[in-house]
Amino acid sequence: MAETRGSTDWGVVAFLASVGISVAYGIDASLPAFDEMRPDVGLPPGSNRITLAITVYFLGMAGGQIVYGPISDRFGRMATLRTGMVIYAAGAAGSMLATDFGFLLASRTVWGLGASAGSLMNLAILRDLYAGDRMARMMSTVSAVFLVGPVVTPLIAEGILRTASWRWVYAVGLLLALVIAAWTTRFGETLAPEDRRPLQAGPTLDAFRRVVTCRRTVLYATALLFVDGAFLVFLGSTQQVFDVVYGRADQFAVLFAASAVVFAAGFILVNPAIGRWGAHRVGLSVLTSAILLGVLLLGLTLATDGVPGFWTWFTIQVVANTLLALVTPVAMSLALEPMGELAGTASGILGLGSYSAASLMAALVGIQLGETTTPWAVGFVVYAAIGLGLLVAAGRTSQPNPGSRPAPA
């Protein structure tokens, strides 16, 4: 039995949401600082190359997944998370001190490598404690609380930028790493001793084989990959569109924070829906709705030469991307359900594919954005539609009986 001292479901939610906020900080705090950062790292004003600072962060997260998974299955979730926080702090410090674009990208990659431990351990800890629809409901609750971070982070970053350099925005990352590392000692381990796996080539390769040959896991994970590809355009390119297409860079921090409130409301509302209709049916419904909104926006975009009215574009994007985000607890919980004691390794494999491929897919759209939003509208519909097809196929696989291991007292 796991020995976590997060004695209630809400204790688990608070810890995992805080870990998630630390992971997201490396993204959300960067966006308002792009204009300030460009000249300090050798980029011309308005250069869309600055968005690569987001792309490499996700690539760093992808690279760490495959390493942290087997390690956490052997040494436990908390030791792995503490190690990740040390790397996270090193990457944040390097990013804070960067004076050229190459060094910034290298440091951001390291930062993402450390953040990947937090992302992966969130999934593994949830799977240690819950399964099936209950895991999906807990994941949606964690996500709703976690979205406090995207609400306040851009505002905090904007406040710092009004009085100090963008480098102090990144310095806050050092504080977050310290807080999470300290909290791990209070929270306690969730991987039961009898479930630990040896860190040897044979068992590790066998675990990989079991993950990649489980059709249900692969289909749900691949569906999520394409959904994430569409969603990451929102994270990586929104500031650029505000600035270059609409000339509203000064409004970005407040409106991006407001969008996080909509996301949080979505996760709160989807929780009872999962309990009533099941995770898979809810996933199909929200993704279909997102695609319909995407098609509507694509039509409006083409009808206005790529520049629909700002409030039309912003409102539809926020709602559509909220619906995309709701697919994550559904697809990930159902992908991990058959994995049991392989939760760490399985989360690592799924995270590697998702973060690497999805971030590159998003970057492919982002670098094509110029003075119109057409590439974004097209990419959203194409990626989300592929994800829906895969989600439908995943639902046709055999469904194990959902169960759960409640958070121990």
QUIBELTA-V806984 format. One record per residue. N is the residue number from 1. RES is the residue in one small letter. SS is DSSP state (~ for helix, > for strand, _ for the rest). PSI is psi in whole degrees, -180 to 180 (999 if undefined). OMEGA is omega as a letter, one per 20 degrees, with the letter a starting at -180 (none if undefined). Layout:
# QUIBELTA-V806984
n:N res:RES ss:SS psi:PSI omega:OMEGA
n:N res:RES ss:SS psi:PSI omega:OMEGA
This chain:
# QUIBELTA-V806984
n:1 res:m ss:_ psi:136 omega:r
n:2 res:a ss:_ psi:155 omega:a
n:3 res:e ss:_ psi:22 omega:a
n:4 res:t ss:_ psi:141 omega:r
n:5 res:r ss:_ psi:8 omega:r
n:6 res:g ss:_ psi:78 omega:b
n:7 res:s ss:_ psi:-15 omega:a
n:8 res:t ss:_ psi:167 omega:r
n:9 res:d ss:~ psi:-38 omega:a
n:10 res:w ss:~ psi:-28 omega:r
n:11 res:g ss:~ psi:-41 omega:r
n:12 res:v ss:~ psi:-45 omega:a
n:13 res:v ss:~ psi:-46 omega:a
n:14 res:a ss:~ psi:-44 omega:a
n:15 res:f ss:~ psi:-50 omega:a
n:16 res:l ss:~ psi:-35 omega:r
n:17 res:a ss:~ psi:-39 omega:r
n:18 res:s ss:~ psi:-41 omega:r
n:19 res:v ss:~ psi:-44 omega:r
n:20 res:g ss:~ psi:-39 omega:r
n:21 res:i ss:~ psi:-40 omega:r
n:22 res:s ss:~ psi:-37 omega:r
n:23 res:v ss:~ psi:-46 omega:a
n:24 res:a ss:~ psi:-23 omega:a
n:25 res:y ss:~ psi:-38 omega:a
n:26 res:g ss:~ psi:-20 omega:r
n:27 res:i ss:~ psi:-57 omega:a
n:28 res:d ss:~ psi:-35 omega:a
n:29 res:a ss:~ psi:-25 omega:a
n:30 res:s ss:~ psi:-36 omega:a
n:31 res:l ss:~ psi:-48 omega:r
n:32 res:p ss:_ psi:-17 omega:a
n:33 res:a ss:_ psi:-3 omega:a
n:34 res:f ss:~ psi:-46 omega:a
n:35 res:d ss:~ psi:-41 omega:r
n:36 res:e ss:~ psi:-34 omega:a
n:37 res:m ss:~ psi:-36 omega:a
n:38 res:r ss:~ psi:-56 omega:a
n:39 res:p ss:~ psi:-30 omega:a
n:40 res:d ss:~ psi:-18 omega:r
n:41 res:v ss:_ psi:16 omega:r
n:42 res:g ss:_ psi:23 omega:r
n:43 res:l ss:_ psi:147 omega:r
n:44 res:p ss:_ psi:158 omega:r
n:45 res:p ss:_ psi:138 omega:r
n:46 res:g ss:_ psi:0 omega:a
n:47 res:s ss:_ psi:129 omega:r
n:48 res:n ss:~ psi:-1 omega:r
n:49 res:r ss:~ psi:-22 omega:a
n:50 res:i ss:~ psi:-25 omega:r
n:51 res:t ss:~ psi:-16 omega:r
n:52 res:l ss:~ psi:-21 omega:r
n:53 res:a ss:~ psi:-28 omega:r
n:54 res:i ss:~ psi:-43 omega:a
n:55 res:t ss:~ psi:-47 omega:a
n:56 res:v ss:~ psi:-28 omega:r
n:57 res:y ss:~ psi:-46 omega:r
n:58 res:f ss:~ psi:-36 omega:r
n:59 res:l ss:~ psi:-37 omega:r
n:60 res:g ss:~ psi:-42 omega:r
n:61 res:m ss:~ psi:-39 omega:r
n:62 res:a ss:~ psi:-45 omega:a
n:63 res:g ss:~ psi:-35 omega:a
n:64 res:g ss:~ psi:-25 omega:a
n:65 res:q ss:~ psi:-45 omega:a
n:66 res:i ss:~ psi:-22 omega:r
n:67 res:v ss:~ psi:-49 omega:a
n:68 res:y ss:~ psi:-31 omega:a
n:69 res:g ss:~ psi:-62 omega:r
n:70 res:p ss:~ psi:-36 omega:r
n:71 res:i ss:~ psi:-43 omega:a
n:72 res:s ss:~ psi:-30 omega:r
n:73 res:d ss:~ psi:-21 omega:r
n:74 res:r ss:~ psi:-47 omega:a
n:75 res:f ss:~ psi:-7 omega:r
n:76 res:g ss:_ psi:163 omega:a
n:77 res:r ss:~ psi:-39 omega:a
n:78 res:m ss:~ psi:-42 omega:r
n:79 res:a ss:~ psi:-40 omega:r
n:80 res:t ss:~ psi:-42 omega:a
n:81 res:l ss:~ psi:-40 omega:r
n:82 res:r ss:~ psi:-41 omega:r
n:83 res:t ss:~ psi:-44 omega:r
n:84 res:g ss:~ psi:-37 omega:a
n:85 res:m ss:~ psi:-31 omega:r
n:86 res:v ss:~ psi:-45 omega:r
n:87 res:i ss:~ psi:-40 omega:r
n:88 res:y ss:~ psi:-48 omega:a
n:89 res:a ss:~ psi:-39 omega:r
n:90 res:a ss:~ psi:-43 omega:r
n:91 res:g ss:~ psi:-39 omega:r
n:92 res:a ss:~ psi:-41 omega:r
n:93 res:a ss:~ psi:-43 omega:r
n:94 res:g ss:~ psi:-41 omega:r
n:95 res:s ss:~ psi:-39 omega:a
n:96 res:m ss:~ psi:-34 omega:a
n:97 res:l ss:~ psi:-2 omega:a
n:98 res:a ss:_ psi:138 omega:r
n:99 res:t ss:_ psi:-3 omega:r
n:100 res:d ss:_ psi:160 omega:a
n:101 res:f ss:~ psi:-38 omega:r
n:102 res:g ss:~ psi:-45 omega:r
n:103 res:f ss:~ psi:-36 omega:r
n:104 res:l ss:~ psi:-46 omega:a
n:105 res:l ss:~ psi:-39 omega:r
n:106 res:a ss:~ psi:-44 omega:a
n:107 res:s ss:~ psi:-39 omega:r
n:108 res:r ss:~ psi:-35 omega:r
n:109 res:t ss:~ psi:-44 omega:r
n:110 res:v ss:~ psi:-42 omega:r
n:111 res:w ss:~ psi:-46 omega:r
n:112 res:g ss:~ psi:-36 omega:r
n:113 res:l ss:~ psi:-41 omega:r
n:114 res:g ss:~ psi:-40 omega:a
n:115 res:a ss:~ psi:-28 omega:a
n:116 res:s ss:~ psi:-27 omega:r
n:117 res:a ss:~ psi:-42 omega:r
n:118 res:g ss:~ psi:-45 omega:r
n:119 res:s ss:~ psi:-46 omega:a
n:120 res:l ss:~ psi:-43 omega:a
n:121 res:m ss:~ psi:-30 omega:r
n:122 res:n ss:~ psi:-47 omega:a
n:123 res:l ss:~ psi:-45 omega:a
n:124 res:a ss:~ psi:-41 omega:r
n:125 res:i ss:~ psi:-43 omega:r
n:126 res:l ss:~ psi:-42 omega:a
n:127 res:r ss:~ psi:-28 omega:r
n:128 res:d ss:~ psi:-35 omega:a
n:129 res:l ss:~ psi:-23 omega:a
n:130 res:y ss:_ psi:171 omega:r
n:131 res:a ss:_ psi:161 omega:r
n:132 res:g ss:~ psi:-143 omega:a
n:133 res:d ss:~ psi:-33 omega:r
n:134 res:r ss:~ psi:-38 omega:r
n:135 res:m ss:~ psi:-41 omega:r
n:136 res:a ss:~ psi:-41 omega:r
n:137 res:r ss:~ psi:-42 omega:r
n:138 res:m ss:~ psi:-39 omega:r
n:139 res:m ss:~ psi:-38 omega:r
n:140 res:s ss:~ psi:-36 omega:r
n:141 res:t ss:~ psi:-45 omega:r
n:142 res:v ss:~ psi:-43 omega:a
n:143 res:s ss:~ psi:-39 omega:r
n:144 res:a ss:~ psi:-44 omega:r
n:145 res:v ss:~ psi:-40 omega:r
n:146 res:f ss:~ psi:-31 omega:a
n:147 res:l ss:_ psi:-3 omega:r
n:148 res:v ss:~ psi:-35 omega:a
n:149 res:g ss:~ psi:-56 omega:r
n:150 res:p ss:~ psi:-21 omega:r
n:151 res:v ss:~ psi:-48 omega:a
n:152 res:v ss:~ psi:-26 omega:a
n:153 res:t ss:~ psi:-50 omega:r
n:154 res:p ss:~ psi:-34 omega:r
n:155 res:l ss:~ psi:-40 omega:r
n:156 res:i ss:~ psi:-45 omega:r
n:157 res:a ss:~ psi:-43 omega:r
n:158 res:e ss:~ psi:-39 omega:r
n:159 res:g ss:~ psi:-42 omega:r
n:160 res:i ss:~ psi:-42 omega:a
n:161 res:l ss:~ psi:-24 omega:r
n:162 res:r ss:~ psi:-20 omega:a
n:163 res:t ss:~ psi:-13 omega:a
n:164 res:a ss:_ psi:178 omega:a
n:165 res:s ss:_ psi:158 omega:r
n:166 res:w ss:~ psi:-21 omega:a
n:167 res:r ss:~ psi:-29 omega:r
n:168 res:w ss:~ psi:-24 omega:r
n:169 res:v ss:~ psi:-44 omega:r
n:170 res:y ss:~ psi:-27 omega:r
n:171 res:a ss:~ psi:-29 omega:r
n:172 res:v ss:~ psi:-28 omega:r
n:173 res:g ss:~ psi:-33 omega:r
n:174 res:l ss:~ psi:-41 omega:r
n:175 res:l ss:~ psi:-42 omega:r
n:176 res:l ss:~ psi:-41 omega:r
n:177 res:a ss:~ psi:-41 omega:r
n:178 res:l ss:~ psi:-44 omega:a
n:179 res:v ss:~ psi:-46 omega:a
n:180 res:i ss:~ psi:-43 omega:r
n:181 res:a ss:~ psi:-42 omega:r
n:182 res:a ss:~ psi:-38 omega:a
n:183 res:w ss:~ psi:-31 omega:a
n:184 res:t ss:~ psi:-33 omega:a
n:185 res:t ss:~ psi:-28 omega:r
n:186 res:r ss:~ psi:-38 omega:a
n:187 res:f ss:~ psi:-45 omega:r
n:188 res:g ss:_ psi:163 omega:a
n:189 res:e ss:_ psi:144 omega:r
n:190 res:t ss:_ psi:-15 omega:r
n:191 res:l ss:_ psi:116 omega:a
n:192 res:a ss:_ psi:143 omega:a
n:193 res:p ss:~ psi:-38 omega:a
n:194 res:e ss:~ psi:-13 omega:a
n:195 res:d ss:~ psi:-1 omega:a
n:196 res:r ss:_ psi:143 omega:a
n:197 res:r ss:_ psi:143 omega:r
n:198 res:p ss:_ psi:143 omega:r
n:199 res:l ss:_ psi:74 omega:a
n:200 res:q ss:_ psi:157 omega:a
n:201 res:a ss:~ psi:-45 omega:a
n:202 res:g ss:~ psi:-59 omega:r
n:203 res:p ss:~ psi:-36 omega:a
n:204 res:t ss:~ psi:-44 omega:r
n:205 res:l ss:~ psi:-36 omega:r
n:206 res:d ss:~ psi:-39 omega:r
n:207 res:a ss:~ psi:-43 omega:r
n:208 res:f ss:~ psi:-44 omega:a
n:209 res:r ss:~ psi:-43 omega:a
n:210 res:r ss:~ psi:-36 omega:a
n:211 res:v ss:~ psi:-51 omega:a
n:212 res:v ss:~ psi:-11 omega:r
n:213 res:t ss:_ psi:1 omega:r
n:214 res:c ss:_ psi:106 omega:a
n:215 res:r ss:~ psi:-41 omega:a
n:216 res:r ss:~ psi:-48 omega:a
n:217 res:t ss:~ psi:-46 omega:a
n:218 res:v ss:~ psi:-42 omega:a
n:219 res:l ss:~ psi:-46 omega:r
n:220 res:y ss:~ psi:-40 omega:a
n:221 res:a ss:~ psi:-40 omega:r
n:222 res:t ss:~ psi:-36 omega:r
n:223 res:a ss:~ psi:-44 omega:r
n:224 res:l ss:~ psi:-33 omega:r
n:225 res:l ss:~ psi:-48 omega:a
n:226 res:f ss:~ psi:-37 omega:r
n:227 res:v ss:~ psi:-44 omega:r
n:228 res:d ss:~ psi:-36 omega:r
n:229 res:g ss:~ psi:-41 omega:r
n:230 res:a ss:~ psi:-41 omega:a
n:231 res:f ss:~ psi:-37 omega:a
n:232 res:l ss:~ psi:-19 omega:r
n:233 res:v ss:~ psi:-39 omega:r
n:234 res:f ss:~ psi:-45 omega:a
n:235 res:l ss:~ psi:-41 omega:a
n:236 res:g ss:~ psi:-24 omega:a
n:237 res:s ss:~ psi:-4 omega:a
n:238 res:t ss:~ psi:-44 omega:a
n:239 res:q ss:~ psi:-39 omega:r
n:240 res:q ss:~ psi:-43 omega:r
n:241 res:v ss:~ psi:-43 omega:r
n:242 res:f ss:~ psi:-44 omega:a
n:243 res:d ss:~ psi:-57 omega:a
n:244 res:v ss:~ psi:-43 omega:a
n:245 res:v ss:~ psi:-44 omega:a
n:246 res:y ss:_ psi:-9 omega:r
n:247 res:g ss:_ psi:37 omega:a
n:248 res:r ss:_ psi:37 omega:a
n:249 res:a ss:~ psi:-32 omega:a
n:250 res:d ss:~ psi:-15 omega:a
n:251 res:q ss:~ psi:-5 omega:a
n:252 res:f ss:~ psi:-50 omega:a
n:253 res:a ss:~ psi:-45 omega:a
n:254 res:v ss:~ psi:-45 omega:a
n:255 res:l ss:~ psi:-34 omega:r
n:256 res:f ss:~ psi:-39 omega:r
n:257 res:a ss:~ psi:-41 omega:r
n:258 res:a ss:~ psi:-36 omega:r
n:259 res:s ss:~ psi:-32 omega:r
n:260 res:a ss:~ psi:-29 omega:r
n:261 res:v ss:~ psi:-41 omega:r
n:262 res:v ss:~ psi:-42 omega:r
n:263 res:f ss:~ psi:-45 omega:a
n:264 res:a ss:~ psi:-42 omega:r
n:265 res:a ss:~ psi:-39 omega:r
n:266 res:g ss:~ psi:-45 omega:a
n:267 res:f ss:~ psi:-35 omega:r
n:268 res:i ss:~ psi:-43 omega:a
n:269 res:l ss:~ psi:-31 omega:a
n:270 res:v ss:~ psi:-22 omega:a
n:271 res:n ss:~ psi:-54 omega:r
n:272 res:p ss:~ psi:-29 omega:r
n:273 res:a ss:~ psi:-40 omega:r
n:274 res:i ss:~ psi:-42 omega:r
n:275 res:g ss:~ psi:-32 omega:a
n:276 res:r ss:~ psi:-44 omega:a
n:277 res:w ss:~ psi:-9 omega:a
n:278 res:g ss:_ psi:152 omega:a
n:279 res:a ss:~ psi:-44 omega:a
n:280 res:h ss:~ psi:-46 omega:a
n:281 res:r ss:~ psi:-38 omega:r
n:282 res:v ss:~ psi:-41 omega:r
n:283 res:g ss:~ psi:-45 omega:r
n:284 res:l ss:~ psi:-42 omega:a
n:285 res:s ss:~ psi:-48 omega:a
n:286 res:v ss:~ psi:-35 omega:a
n:287 res:l ss:~ psi:-39 omega:r
n:288 res:t ss:~ psi:-43 omega:r
n:289 res:s ss:~ psi:-40 omega:r
n:290 res:a ss:~ psi:-40 omega:a
n:291 res:i ss:~ psi:-41 omega:r
n:292 res:l ss:~ psi:-42 omega:r
n:293 res:l ss:~ psi:-38 omega:r
n:294 res:g ss:~ psi:-41 omega:r
n:295 res:v ss:~ psi:-42 omega:r
n:296 res:l ss:~ psi:-47 omega:a
n:297 res:l ss:~ psi:-37 omega:r
n:298 res:l ss:~ psi:-43 omega:r
n:299 res:g ss:~ psi:-44 omega:r
n:300 res:l ss:~ psi:-36 omega:a
n:301 res:t ss:~ psi:-47 omega:r
n:302 res:l ss:~ psi:-32 omega:a
n:303 res:a ss:~ psi:-14 omega:a
n:304 res:t ss:_ psi:27 omega:r
n:305 res:d ss:_ psi:35 omega:r
n:306 res:g ss:_ psi:0 omega:a
n:307 res:v ss:_ psi:80 omega:r
n:308 res:p ss:_ psi:166 omega:r
n:309 res:g ss:_ psi:143 omega:a
n:310 res:f ss:~ psi:-50 omega:a
n:311 res:w ss:~ psi:-32 omega:r
n:312 res:t ss:~ psi:-49 omega:a
n:313 res:w ss:~ psi:-48 omega:a
n:314 res:f ss:~ psi:-44 omega:a
n:315 res:t ss:~ psi:-47 omega:a
n:316 res:i ss:~ psi:-40 omega:r
n:317 res:q ss:~ psi:-44 omega:a
n:318 res:v ss:~ psi:-47 omega:a
n:319 res:v ss:~ psi:-45 omega:a
n:320 res:a ss:~ psi:-41 omega:a
n:321 res:n ss:~ psi:-28 omega:r
n:322 res:t ss:~ psi:-45 omega:r
n:323 res:l ss:~ psi:-40 omega:r
n:324 res:l ss:~ psi:-43 omega:a
n:325 res:a ss:~ psi:-31 omega:a
n:326 res:l ss:_ psi:-15 omega:r
n:327 res:v ss:~ psi:-27 omega:a
n:328 res:t ss:~ psi:-54 omega:a
n:329 res:p ss:~ psi:-30 omega:r
n:330 res:v ss:~ psi:-58 omega:a
n:331 res:a ss:~ psi:-41 omega:a
n:332 res:m ss:~ psi:-41 omega:r
n:333 res:s ss:~ psi:-40 omega:r
n:334 res:l ss:~ psi:-31 omega:r
n:335 res:a ss:~ psi:-37 omega:a
n:336 res:l ss:~ psi:-16 omega:a
n:337 res:e ss:~ psi:-42 omega:a
n:338 res:p ss:~ psi:-5 omega:a
n:339 res:m ss:~ psi:-26 omega:r
n:340 res:g ss:~ psi:-119 omega:a
n:341 res:e ss:~ psi:-6 omega:r
n:342 res:l ss:~ psi:20 omega:a
n:343 res:a ss:~ psi:-43 omega:a
n:344 res:g ss:~ psi:-51 omega:r
n:345 res:t ss:~ psi:-44 omega:a
n:346 res:a ss:~ psi:-43 omega:r
n:347 res:s ss:~ psi:-37 omega:r
n:348 res:g ss:~ psi:-44 omega:a
n:349 res:i ss:~ psi:-45 omega:r
n:350 res:l ss:~ psi:-39 omega:r
n:351 res:g ss:~ psi:-38 omega:r
n:352 res:l ss:~ psi:-50 omega:a
n:353 res:g ss:~ psi:-44 omega:a
n:354 res:s ss:~ psi:-53 omega:a
n:355 res:y ss:~ psi:-40 omega:a
n:356 res:s ss:~ psi:-55 omega:a
n:357 res:a ss:~ psi:-44 omega:a
n:358 res:a ss:~ psi:-40 omega:a
n:359 res:s ss:~ psi:-36 omega:r
n:360 res:l ss:~ psi:-39 omega:r
n:361 res:m ss:~ psi:-42 omega:r
n:362 res:a ss:~ psi:-40 omega:r
n:363 res:a ss:~ psi:-36 omega:r
n:364 res:l ss:~ psi:-38 omega:r
n:365 res:v ss:~ psi:-45 omega:a
n:366 res:g ss:~ psi:-41 omega:a
n:367 res:i ss:_ psi:-14 omega:r
n:368 res:q ss:_ psi:-10 omega:r
n:369 res:l ss:_ psi:126 omega:r
n:370 res:g ss:_ psi:-105 omega:a
n:371 res:e ss:_ psi:11 omega:r
n:372 res:t ss:_ psi:165 omega:r
n:373 res:t ss:_ psi:10 omega:a
n:374 res:t ss:~ psi:-47 omega:r
n:375 res:p ss:~ psi:-37 omega:r
n:376 res:w ss:~ psi:-48 omega:a
n:377 res:a ss:~ psi:-42 omega:r
n:378 res:v ss:~ psi:-48 omega:a
n:379 res:g ss:~ psi:-40 omega:r
n:380 res:f ss:~ psi:-51 omega:a
n:381 res:v ss:~ psi:-43 omega:a
n:382 res:v ss:~ psi:-50 omega:a
n:383 res:y ss:~ psi:-46 omega:a
n:384 res:a ss:~ psi:-37 omega:r
n:385 res:a ss:~ psi:-40 omega:r
n:386 res:i ss:~ psi:-42 omega:r
n:387 res:g ss:~ psi:-40 omega:r
n:388 res:l ss:~ psi:-42 omega:r
n:389 res:g ss:~ psi:-42 omega:r
n:390 res:l ss:~ psi:-35 omega:r
n:391 res:l ss:~ psi:-40 omega:r
n:392 res:v ss:~ psi:-44 omega:r
n:393 res:a ss:~ psi:-39 omega:r
n:394 res:a ss:~ psi:-36 omega:a
n:395 res:g ss:~ psi:-17 omega:r
n:396 res:r ss:_ psi:-5 omega:r
n:397 res:t ss:_ psi:165 omega:a
n:398 res:s ss:_ psi:138 omega:a
n:399 res:q ss:_ psi:115 omega:r
n:400 res:p ss:_ psi:155 omega:r
n:401 res:n ss:_ psi:125 omega:r
n:402 res:p ss:_ psi:144 omega:r
n:403 res:g ss:_ psi:-172 omega:r
n:404 res:s ss:_ psi:153 omega:r
n:405 res:r ss:_ psi:105 omega:a
n:406 res:p ss:_ psi:156 omega:r
n:407 res:a ss:_ psi:123 omega:a
n:408 res:p ss:_ psi:150 omega:r
n:409 res:a ss:_ psi:999 omega:none
